[in-house]
Amino acid sequence: MRKFLLLFKLPDLRLKIISVALLLALTRVMTHVPIPGINSEALREFFAQNQLFGLLNIFSGGGLSNVSIAMLGLGPYITASIIIQLLTILIPKLQELQKEGGEAGRAKLNQYTRMITVPLAALQAFSTISLFQRTTSGAGAVISNLDAFHWFITILSVSAGTMIMMWIGEWITEYNIGNGISLIIFAGIVSGIPTFVQQGIATYDPTQLLTYLGFLVVGIIVIAGVVLISEAQRNIPVSYAKRVRGNKLYGGVNTHLPLRINTAGVIPIIFAISVMLFPGIIANFFVQAQNPTVASLAQKIVDLFRNQSFYGVSYFILVVLFTYFYTAVVFNPDEVAENVQRQGGFIPGLRPGSQTAEFLYKVLNRITLAGAVFLGLIAVMPFIFQALTQTQNLTIGGTSLLIVVAVVIETVKQLDVQLVARDYEGF
């Protein structure tokens, strides 16, 4: 509380916080500006039956469930960022731009990310609206048929909504009070809490008091576990030999190399959602095909991906696999061992170079297993909780909790830096 009060004592810091709050409020307004031709009843039925789109709705901040101009949220931008990260590994020029380009190189890569976001947003808008048009229920199609002009206006509006959300996210980041993209997703998740509480009160049953208490206890335990795993790391001791340069002595210090248990963050979950969503989207396009064999096969695929057991098991396996994949992308033991050796460092008891790299590979694979299993359990937690409690009203969204906790931790650290930079006593 003392830190919180100090934040508002400095005019410039107070202005930054208020500006960030207003920008986040603007993103919430955008998620409630719908595109025309929506069947609200059919839309509610669709999201009640489709877990995958429920997960995507988290990353869109609720814009997808409203079919608003911000229905895609920051999804295309996140996808474009992942594409650029992968291309940086595959293309030497981009890798050189990232490592040696400095601030100008990072700005260039950011510009490439924005350029890729535009066609991705248009393509995703077209495919999502087409899917909604083909999705029918007892209440009819989610979106009515659109003529060419309305197609153009709708895709333009949704794409523009994504670009505005991206621009607001980058604007928030410039205030140095947390990552803008993460804060927008955080605001979308937190905005659902009042509705969740309202539904809990409306459906309250005194006979389920133990279930509610159990939900509260499990929720606290899950949050504590997420904090623990998010901050957990294995410290590898590193010693630097003494070196004489001129008349000065350098080195002779002992430090450590931190290896995080959850190096990949929530990226594996995003990857897994994309892979799980793709077959269902493609199959939905062929459900009404003229060929009965194709239509029957497409319907079987759609039904398969709506099966809770198949979905939960597949989702868990994909999260574990993508955790290993993304960790291997962002952390290269050979490169780290080479850098340590170049700086005159070594891990006690190991030779610099290949032996150090092998040791790092071994440790990284072991701790990544713990992080991968944790992420997998977090991803399928809603299904586990529903199976244990036999209730649809109370579910713990592990993915949402993971994002919220990670964003809060990051934001608190940046606010601490802001206070320390101003020489407050006691910080």
C-alpha positions as CSV (number, residue, x, y, z in Angstrom):
1,M,0.0,0.0,0.0
2,R,2.9,2.3,0.7
3,K,4.3,1.8,-2.8
4,F,0.9,2.3,-4.2
5,L,0.4,5.6,-2.5
6,L,3.9,6.7,-3.6
7,L,3.0,6.1,-7.2
8,F,0.4,9.0,-7.1
9,K,2.6,11.5,-5.3
10,L,4.7,12.3,-8.4
11,P,2.8,14.3,-11.0
12,D,4.6,12.7,-14.0
13,L,4.1,9.1,-12.8
14,R,0.5,9.8,-11.8
15,L,-0.1,11.2,-15.3
16,K,1.4,8.0,-16.9
17,I,-0.8,5.7,-14.8
18,I,-4.0,7.7,-15.6
19,S,-3.1,7.7,-19.3
20,V,-2.5,4.0,-19.4
21,A,-5.9,3.5,-17.6
22,L,-7.7,5.6,-20.2
23,L,-6.1,3.8,-23.1
24,L,-7.1,0.4,-21.6
25,A,-10.6,1.8,-21.2
26,L,-10.6,2.7,-24.9
27,T,-9.8,-0.9,-25.8
28,R,-12.7,-2.1,-23.7
29,V,-15.1,0.3,-25.5
30,M,-13.8,-1.1,-28.9
31,T,-14.7,-4.7,-27.8
32,H,-18.4,-3.6,-27.5
33,V,-18.8,-2.0,-31.0
34,P,-20.4,-4.8,-33.0
35,I,-20.3,-5.4,-36.7
36,P,-23.8,-5.5,-38.4
37,G,-25.9,-8.5,-39.0
38,I,-25.3,-10.5,-35.8
39,N,-27.7,-13.1,-34.3
40,S,-27.1,-12.7,-30.6
41,E,-28.9,-15.8,-29.6
42,A,-27.1,-18.0,-32.1
43,L,-23.8,-16.4,-31.0
44,R,-24.4,-17.4,-27.4
45,E,-25.2,-21.0,-28.4
46,F,-22.1,-21.1,-30.5
47,F,-19.7,-20.1,-27.7
48,A,-21.5,-22.4,-25.2
49,Q,-20.7,-25.4,-27.4
50,N,-17.2,-24.4,-28.6
51,Q,-14.3,-24.5,-26.1
52,L,-11.7,-23.5,-28.6
53,F,-13.3,-20.2,-29.5
54,G,-13.8,-19.6,-25.8
55,L,-10.0,-19.7,-25.4
56,L,-9.5,-17.4,-28.4
57,N,-12.1,-15.1,-26.8
58,I,-9.7,-14.7,-23.9
59,F,-7.0,-13.3,-26.1
60,S,-9.4,-11.0,-27.9
61,G,-10.5,-9.5,-24.5
62,G,-14.1,-10.6,-25.1
63,G,-14.3,-8.9,-28.6
64,L,-14.8,-12.2,-30.3
65,S,-17.9,-13.2,-28.3
66,N,-19.4,-9.8,-29.2
67,V,-18.3,-10.0,-32.8
68,S,-17.0,-6.5,-32.5
69,I,-14.5,-4.4,-34.6
70,A,-11.9,-5.7,-32.1
71,M,-13.1,-9.3,-32.5
72,L,-9.5,-10.5,-33.4
73,G,-7.9,-8.6,-30.6
74,L,-4.2,-8.8,-30.8
75,G,-4.2,-12.3,-32.3
76,P,-2.8,-11.4,-35.7
77,Y,-0.1,-9.2,-34.1
78,I,0.9,-12.0,-31.8
79,T,1.0,-14.5,-34.7
80,A,3.1,-12.0,-36.8
81,S,5.5,-11.7,-33.8
82,I,5.9,-15.4,-33.6
83,I,6.5,-15.6,-37.4
84,I,9.2,-12.9,-37.2
85,Q,10.9,-14.8,-34.3
86,L,11.0,-18.0,-36.3
87,L,12.2,-16.3,-39.4
88,T,15.0,-14.6,-37.4
89,I,16.3,-18.1,-36.6
90,L,16.0,-19.3,-40.2
91,I,17.2,-16.2,-42.1
92,P,20.8,-15.0,-41.3
93,K,20.1,-11.4,-42.3
94,L,17.3,-11.1,-39.8
95,Q,19.4,-12.8,-37.1
96,E,22.2,-10.3,-37.8
97,L,19.7,-7.4,-37.6
98,Q,18.5,-8.6,-34.2
99,K,22.0,-9.2,-32.7
100,E,24.0,-6.4,-34.2
101,G,21.5,-3.9,-35.4
102,G,20.9,-2.4,-31.9
103,E,17.9,-0.1,-31.4
104,A,17.6,0.5,-35.2
105,G,17.6,-3.2,-35.9
106,R,14.8,-3.9,-33.3
107,A,12.8,-1.0,-34.8
108,K,13.2,-2.6,-38.3
109,L,12.0,-6.0,-37.0
110,N,9.0,-4.3,-35.3
111,Q,8.1,-2.6,-38.6
112,Y,8.2,-6.0,-40.4
113,T,5.9,-7.4,-37.7
114,R,3.4,-4.5,-38.2
115,M,3.5,-5.1,-42.0
116,I,2.8,-8.8,-41.6
117,T,-0.1,-8.1,-39.2
118,V,-2.2,-6.3,-41.8
119,P,-2.7,-9.2,-44.2
120,L,-3.0,-11.7,-41.3
121,A,-5.8,-9.5,-39.8
122,A,-7.7,-9.4,-43.1
123,L,-7.3,-13.1,-43.7
124,Q,-8.3,-14.0,-40.2
125,A,-11.3,-11.6,-40.3
126,F,-12.5,-13.2,-43.6
127,S,-12.1,-16.8,-42.3
128,T,-13.8,-16.0,-38.9
129,I,-16.8,-14.3,-40.4
130,S,-17.2,-17.0,-43.0
131,L,-17.2,-19.6,-40.2
132,F,-19.8,-17.6,-38.3
133,Q,-22.0,-17.5,-41.4
134,R,-21.7,-21.3,-41.9
135,T,-22.4,-22.0,-38.2
136,T,-26.1,-22.6,-37.6
137,S,-28.0,-23.6,-34.5
138,G,-31.6,-23.6,-33.3
139,A,-31.5,-19.8,-33.4
140,G,-30.1,-19.7,-37.0
141,A,-26.8,-18.5,-38.4
142,V,-24.5,-16.3,-36.2
143,I,-24.0,-13.7,-39.0
144,S,-26.4,-13.2,-41.9
145,N,-25.2,-13.2,-45.6
146,L,-23.3,-10.1,-46.6
147,D,-23.0,-8.6,-50.1
148,A,-19.7,-7.5,-51.6
149,F,-19.8,-4.0,-50.2
150,H,-20.6,-5.1,-46.6
151,W,-17.9,-7.8,-46.9
152,F,-15.3,-5.1,-47.8
153,I,-16.5,-2.7,-45.0
154,T,-16.6,-5.5,-42.4
155,I,-13.1,-6.8,-43.2
156,L,-11.7,-3.3,-43.3
157,S,-13.3,-2.4,-39.9
158,V,-12.1,-5.6,-38.2
159,S,-8.6,-5.2,-39.6
160,A,-8.5,-1.5,-38.6
161,G,-9.7,-2.5,-35.1
162,T,-6.7,-4.9,-34.8
163,M,-4.2,-2.3,-35.9
164,I,-5.7,0.3,-33.5
165,M,-5.4,-2.2,-30.7
166,M,-1.7,-2.9,-31.7
167,W,-1.0,0.9,-31.8
168,I,-2.6,1.4,-28.3
169,G,-0.5,-1.5,-27.0
170,E,2.8,0.0,-28.3
171,W,1.7,3.4,-27.0
172,I,1.2,1.9,-23.5
173,T,4.6,0.2,-23.6
174,E,6.3,3.6,-24.2
175,Y,5.1,4.7,-20.7
176,N,7.3,2.0,-19.1
177,I,4.5,0.8,-16.9
178,G,4.2,-2.8,-18.1
179,N,4.0,-4.3,-21.6
180,G,1.2,-2.8,-23.5
181,I,0.1,-5.9,-25.4
182,S,0.1,-8.0,-22.2
183,L,-1.9,-5.3,-20.3
184,I,-4.6,-5.2,-23.0
185,I,-5.0,-9.0,-22.7
186,F,-5.0,-8.6,-18.9
187,A,-7.7,-5.9,-19.1
188,G,-9.8,-8.2,-21.2
189,I,-9.5,-11.1,-18.8
190,V,-10.2,-9.0,-15.7
191,S,-13.2,-7.3,-17.3
192,G,-15.0,-10.7,-17.1
193,I,-14.7,-10.9,-13.3
194,P,-17.9,-8.9,-12.6
195,T,-20.0,-11.1,-15.0
196,F,-18.5,-14.2,-13.4
197,V,-19.4,-13.0,-9.9
198,Q,-22.9,-12.0,-11.0
199,Q,-23.5,-15.5,-12.5
200,G,-22.2,-17.1,-9.3
201,I,-24.6,-15.1,-7.2
202,A,-27.5,-15.7,-9.5
203,T,-27.0,-19.5,-9.5
204,Y,-26.0,-19.7,-5.8
205,D,-27.3,-22.9,-4.2
206,P,-26.8,-23.3,-0.4
207,T,-26.3,-27.0,-0.8
208,Q,-23.2,-26.3,-2.9
209,L,-21.5,-24.2,-0.2
210,L,-18.7,-26.7,0.1
211,T,-18.2,-26.6,-3.7
212,Y,-17.8,-22.8,-3.6
213,L,-15.4,-22.9,-0.7
214,G,-13.4,-25.6,-2.5
215,F,-13.3,-23.4,-5.6
216,L,-12.0,-20.5,-3.5
217,V,-9.3,-22.7,-1.9
218,V,-8.2,-24.3,-5.2
219,G,-8.1,-20.8,-6.8
220,I,-5.7,-19.5,-4.2
221,I,-3.5,-22.6,-4.4
222,V,-3.4,-22.3,-8.2
223,I,-2.5,-18.6,-8.1
224,A,0.3,-19.4,-5.6
225,G,1.5,-22.3,-7.9
226,V,1.5,-20.0,-10.9
227,V,3.6,-17.4,-9.0
228,L,6.0,-20.0,-7.9
229,I,6.5,-21.6,-11.3
230,S,6.6,-18.2,-13.1
231,E,9.4,-17.0,-10.8
232,A,11.3,-20.3,-10.3
233,Q,14.7,-20.7,-11.9
234,R,17.7,-23.0,-11.6
235,N,20.9,-21.0,-10.9
236,I,24.0,-22.5,-12.6
237,P,27.2,-21.3,-10.8
238,V,29.7,-19.5,-13.1
239,S,33.2,-18.4,-12.1
240,Y,35.4,-16.0,-14.0
241,A,39.1,-16.4,-14.0
242,K,41.4,-13.5,-13.0
243,R,42.9,-11.7,-16.0
244,V,45.5,-9.0,-16.0
245,R,45.1,-6.2,-18.6
246,G,47.7,-3.5,-18.3
247,N,48.1,-2.6,-14.7
248,K,44.6,-3.7,-13.7
249,L,43.2,-7.1,-12.6
250,Y,39.9,-8.2,-13.9
251,G,37.6,-11.2,-13.1
252,G,37.9,-13.5,-10.2
253,V,34.2,-13.2,-9.4
254,N,31.5,-15.9,-8.9
255,T,28.0,-15.4,-10.3
256,H,25.3,-17.6,-11.7
257,L,23.4,-18.3,-15.0
258,P,19.7,-18.4,-14.4
259,L,17.6,-21.0,-16.2
260,R,13.9,-20.4,-15.9
261,I,11.6,-23.4,-15.4
262,N,8.9,-21.7,-17.6
263,T,11.1,-20.1,-20.3
264,A,8.4,-20.2,-22.9
265,G,5.7,-18.3,-20.9
266,V,2.2,-18.6,-22.5
267,I,3.5,-18.9,-26.1
268,P,3.1,-22.8,-26.1
269,I,-0.6,-22.4,-25.1
270,I,-1.1,-19.9,-28.0
271,F,0.6,-22.3,-30.4
272,A,-1.5,-25.2,-29.2
273,I,-4.7,-23.2,-29.5
274,S,-3.8,-22.3,-33.1
275,V,-3.1,-25.9,-34.1
276,M,-6.3,-27.3,-32.3
277,L,-8.4,-24.6,-34.0
278,F,-7.2,-25.1,-37.5
279,P,-8.7,-28.6,-38.3
280,G,-12.1,-27.5,-36.9
281,I,-12.2,-24.3,-39.0
282,I,-11.2,-26.1,-42.2
283,A,-13.8,-28.9,-41.5
284,N,-16.6,-26.4,-40.9
285,F,-16.1,-25.0,-44.4
286,F,-16.8,-28.5,-45.8
287,V,-19.7,-29.6,-43.6
288,Q,-22.3,-28.4,-46.2
289,A,-20.3,-29.7,-49.2
290,Q,-22.2,-31.3,-52.1
291,N,-20.2,-34.5,-51.9
292,P,-21.8,-36.6,-49.1
293,T,-18.5,-38.3,-48.3
294,V,-16.6,-35.0,-47.8
295,A,-19.5,-33.6,-45.8
296,S,-19.6,-36.7,-43.5
297,L,-15.9,-36.7,-43.0
298,A,-15.9,-33.0,-42.1
299,Q,-18.8,-33.5,-39.6
300,K,-16.9,-36.3,-38.0
301,I,-13.8,-34.0,-37.6
302,V,-16.0,-31.2,-36.1
303,D,-17.6,-33.7,-33.6
304,L,-14.2,-35.1,-32.7
305,F,-12.8,-31.7,-31.8
306,R,-15.9,-31.0,-29.7
307,N,-15.3,-34.1,-27.7
308,Q,-14.0,-33.0,-24.3
309,S,-11.8,-36.0,-23.6
310,F,-10.1,-35.9,-27.1
311,Y,-9.7,-32.1,-26.9
312,G,-8.2,-32.2,-23.4
313,V,-5.7,-34.9,-24.1
314,S,-4.6,-33.5,-27.4
315,Y,-4.4,-30.0,-25.9
316,F,-2.1,-31.2,-23.1
317,I,0.2,-33.1,-25.4
318,L,0.6,-30.1,-27.8
319,V,1.3,-27.7,-25.0
320,V,4.1,-30.0,-23.7
321,L,5.6,-30.4,-27.2
322,F,5.5,-26.7,-28.0
323,T,7.0,-25.8,-24.6
324,Y,10.1,-27.8,-25.6
325,F,10.1,-26.4,-29.1
326,Y,9.9,-22.7,-28.1
327,T,12.4,-23.2,-25.3
328,A,14.8,-24.6,-27.8
329,V,14.1,-21.6,-30.1
330,V,14.8,-18.9,-27.4
331,F,17.6,-20.6,-25.5
332,N,20.6,-22.1,-27.3
333,P,23.0,-23.9,-24.9
334,D,25.8,-24.0,-27.5
335,E,25.6,-20.3,-27.9
336,V,25.4,-19.6,-24.2
337,A,28.4,-21.9,-23.5
338,E,30.4,-20.1,-26.2
339,N,29.6,-16.7,-24.8
340,V,30.6,-17.7,-21.2
341,Q,33.9,-19.1,-22.6
342,R,34.5,-16.0,-24.6
343,Q,34.2,-13.9,-21.4
344,G,36.6,-16.1,-19.5
345,G,34.0,-17.9,-17.5
346,F,33.4,-21.5,-16.7
347,I,31.1,-23.7,-14.7
348,P,33.1,-25.3,-11.7
349,G,34.0,-28.9,-12.5
350,L,33.3,-28.6,-16.2
351,R,35.5,-27.7,-19.1
352,P,34.4,-24.7,-21.2
353,G,32.9,-25.4,-24.6
354,S,31.2,-28.6,-25.6
355,Q,31.2,-30.1,-22.0
356,T,29.5,-27.0,-20.7
357,A,26.9,-27.0,-23.5
358,E,26.1,-30.7,-22.9
359,F,25.6,-30.0,-19.2
360,L,23.3,-27.0,-20.0
361,Y,21.3,-29.2,-22.4
362,K,20.8,-31.9,-19.7
363,V,19.7,-29.4,-17.0
364,L,17.5,-27.5,-19.5
365,N,15.7,-30.6,-20.6
366,R,15.0,-31.7,-17.0
367,I,13.6,-28.3,-15.8
368,T,11.7,-27.8,-19.0
369,L,9.8,-31.1,-18.4
370,A,8.5,-29.6,-15.1
371,G,7.6,-26.4,-16.8
372,A,5.9,-28.2,-19.8
373,V,3.8,-30.5,-17.5
374,F,2.8,-27.5,-15.5
375,L,1.7,-25.5,-18.5
376,G,-0.2,-28.5,-19.8
377,L,-2.1,-28.9,-16.5
378,I,-2.8,-25.2,-16.5
379,A,-4.2,-25.4,-20.0
380,V,-6.6,-28.3,-19.3
381,M,-7.5,-27.1,-15.8
382,P,-11.1,-26.0,-16.7
383,F,-11.9,-29.5,-17.9
384,I,-10.4,-31.1,-14.8
385,F,-12.3,-28.8,-12.5
386,Q,-15.6,-29.4,-14.3
387,A,-15.1,-33.2,-14.1
388,L,-14.4,-33.0,-10.4
389,T,-17.2,-30.6,-9.4
390,Q,-19.8,-31.6,-12.1
391,T,-20.6,-27.9,-12.5
392,Q,-20.3,-25.6,-15.5
393,N,-20.8,-22.4,-13.5
394,L,-17.5,-22.6,-11.6
395,T,-14.3,-23.1,-13.6
396,I,-10.8,-22.0,-13.0
397,G,-9.3,-20.7,-16.2
398,G,-5.7,-21.7,-15.8
399,T,-4.5,-19.9,-19.0
400,S,-6.2,-16.7,-17.8
401,L,-4.6,-17.0,-14.3
402,L,-1.2,-17.6,-15.9
403,I,-1.5,-14.4,-18.0
404,V,-2.9,-12.3,-15.2
405,V,-0.2,-13.3,-12.7
406,A,2.6,-12.9,-15.2
407,V,1.4,-9.4,-16.2
408,V,0.9,-8.3,-12.6
409,I,4.5,-9.5,-11.7
410,E,6.0,-7.7,-14.7
411,T,4.0,-4.5,-14.0
412,V,5.0,-4.4,-10.3
413,K,8.6,-4.8,-11.2
414,Q,8.5,-1.9,-13.7
415,L,6.7,0.3,-11.1
416,D,9.4,-0.6,-8.6
417,V,12.0,0.5,-11.1
418,Q,10.1,3.8,-11.6
419,L,10.2,4.4,-7.8
420,V,13.8,3.4,-7.3
421,A,14.9,5.7,-10.2
422,R,13.5,8.6,-8.2
423,D,15.6,7.7,-5.1
424,Y,12.8,7.0,-2.7
425,E,14.2,6.0,0.7
426,G,13.6,2.3,1.6
427,F,13.6,1.1,-2.1
